[in-house]
Amino acid sequence: MRVYLLRRLLAVIPVMLVVATVAFVLVHLAPGDPASVIAGPYATADDVGKLRRQLGLDEPLPMQLVRWYGRLLTGDLGDSIFLRRPVLEAVLDRLEPTLLLTALAILIAVIIGVPAGVVSARYHNSGTDQSLMALALLGVSVPNFLLGLLMILVFGVWLRWLPVAGYVPLADGLWLNLRSLLMPAFSLGVVQSALIARITRSSMLDVLREQYILAGRARGLHEAVVVYKHALKNAIIPTLTVVGITFAILIGGAVVIETVFNIPGLGRLIISAVLRRDYPVIQGVVLLIALAYTMVNLAVDLAYLALDPRIRYQ
Amino acid sequence: MTNRIALIAMIAVVFTAAPAAAQDTPRAGGILKAAMIGEPPSLDIHWTTAVITQQITWHIYEGLYTYDTQFDPIPMLAEGHTIADGGRRYTIALRRGVKFHNGKEMTSADAVASLQRWGKMATPGKALWKNVEAVEAKDPYTVVISLKEPSGSLLYGLGRPNNGAAIYPKSVIDVAGENQVKEFIGTGPYRFVEHRPDRHIRLARFKEYVARTDAPDGYGGRRTAYVDEILFLPVSDVAVRLAGVETGEYHFATQIKQDQYDRLKTMPALEPRVVKPSGWATAVPNHKQGVMTSKKIRQAFLAALDMESIMVAAVGNRDFLRLDPGLFYPEQGMWHSTVGKNAFSQNDKEKARRLLREAGYTGQPIRWITTKEYDWMYKSALVAKQQLEAVGFVVDLQVVDWATLVQRRNKPEVFDIFSTGFGFTADPALATSLQCNWPGWWCSEEKDRLMADLAREVDPKKRRALIDRLQAIFYEDVGRIKFGDYFLLDVVRKELRGFRSTPELFFWNAWLAK
């Protein structure tokens, strides 16, 4: 087990190296440069050129790549061109909104998705099943930003229950913080819940056909005990995988929702960095997201152990 | 008895009139929240021509001059000036007792250091400084600028808000040199408090602000910081900016889609503002390299276009566009000219085809870079493309993001046309639309000679004559293709009072009624 863990952790290093290189190359291959953006619309080519030299952007790419590796080895992600501060600091600053948003979204997704999937499976092919799955199909198909904008219109503009946008830090109070996150988390969570419902339903259906379920029922166990205790526990593994992947995706991928709701999270950080070609930030965030991805994957794999004693890692 | 009735009546009048009067009397206090389109690339105004940097930092920094209602230069940090040596020497007296946000008094040492840095770094500064021989401090309150030849542009340049000649403390400049300043200190009515990227930029009233005593006039005169704080919030989604101002989360939202204008007019809590003028929508041909270097092809390009359909498609609401041939705006009085109006929107397909034949055009693709980040740029290009293809042009429309566009336009080998807008410039001689060293490289012997004359000329009448001639060349040589003037739509909540919508955004002299 320990060997397995060590092997998995060591495997992160080459992954990070590849990600670091690909991120650097892709970012620099893309057209556009930060100097033109800083200089503004009325700057002349000479002004832009001068700024490029000042920012050290005129160095040959291989040199810049080597520098980037060198800094990484010392754990330094470099400084943002626009934010006038280290990348790591900028990322840490954005972690709170993103983590809270992600956690809340997953919570909403699980609270809606798992019961819906279980009920659908239990009443397989019934009217309830079909309507729930139709809703799930709708949920998967609606883009989350559309849901977000509709919610802004209904709950923000018409009913005035929730603020239309913006983020209130946790330090300013839990209630205010929740209020600012509710709509974005819901827009993200609903879409994910549809996916979770579908996965839960199909794996529940598989499990419900197993012989031990039949045996349980034959012994006269209550249907609820059969479904919720014996079947669900075994059917939850694929759901857990989806939740894990969702978590990883949301950490770096709530870009659109963070933009729509004006939440200063990692998604906003990376999208504004891309639009302005803030190279160090793009590279740094991509690297950190890749790291989060691999770590979440590892955590999910380890969670399997706890949930299903049949699984063993060598 | 009659006296008593009169008294009661008087009291009644006073009391019923009081609320109205109270609302229109400026009131100090409150936090003004302004929803902006994004984040400034820098807070060092000497560094960038980005409009959003100017809009935010203009509250922090001030220059020696600014503009009055007619967009003519008037003193700001300067008390006044005298001109000697045949227009070659400007002796500028500074106002005394003006404090920086760090508590130190502004003196000529700060002004000289700032002007020198600006002349070395800023785009308009560099243009002006070609003519500047020396900037010296004669005494703590006097700055002398010596010119190589007389200039009609110097004061306009010093008063320019965009990439403007802000006066920083010398100590800040000594630390920064030509790198970005690390401290954002000026003499303005608001001082910088904090910048939390993607959250807000917070400014607070500068309690020791020394205002001018003359009445407010344009951007100048007495500036009063009524609100305690200004929060500039980056809200990149236009729908969210609008929703936020509707619900009262923001007091001001900039650049709302113009098609919302009619709906906004019906909303009692809001006041839509037409920002007039804002800029002109344009396409810039590459005069340095490629197919557009042919004058006949440029003329064919211009002849083929119908500006009305282009502008309507681009802007969407006729209240926000103006079909005007002027290089400068009607709001600029003397500088507005209608020379060349027949060439402005020709929509003459026959002429365009003939010119193309004469030019020997054989279907080389016109590489036109545009962007959807500014919706009107993309839409104007799209409609123009159809009109051009109807006369035989082959247009290769390349839609990229803004960061790519501003990079590629500096490379003459990769494009033939690019989309952009030219904002408001008070001084004709400093207008980007006419500069030879700006992307597009529209250089011609006569035009550049006239531009040099324009920069030198002090007499407004003679300046106007030069503008007429420049505008004629603009259409004859097709320096740029002007589609028309566009206006932006800002929205304010009714409780934001005393706020004027001008080409440049500012919140001093504005207050919150509740």
Interface residues (C-beta under 8 A of the other chain):
Chain A: A30 P31 G32 D33 P34 S36 V37 I38 A39 G40 P41 Y42 A43 T44 A45 D46 D47 V48 G49 Q54 F82 L83 R84 A90 D93 R94 L149 I152 L153 G156 V157 R160 P163 V164 A165 G166 Y167 T259 V260 F261 N262 P264 R268 L269 S272 L275 R276 R277
Chain B: G38 E39 P41 S42 W47 T48 T49 A50 V51 T53 T123 K126 N162 N163 E178 N179 Q180 K182 R196 P197 D198 R199 L233 P234 V235 S236 D237 A239 V240 A243 G244 E246 T247 E249 E373 V400 D401 W402 A403 T404 L405 V406 Q407 R408 N410 T420 G421 G423 T432 Q435 N437 W438 P439
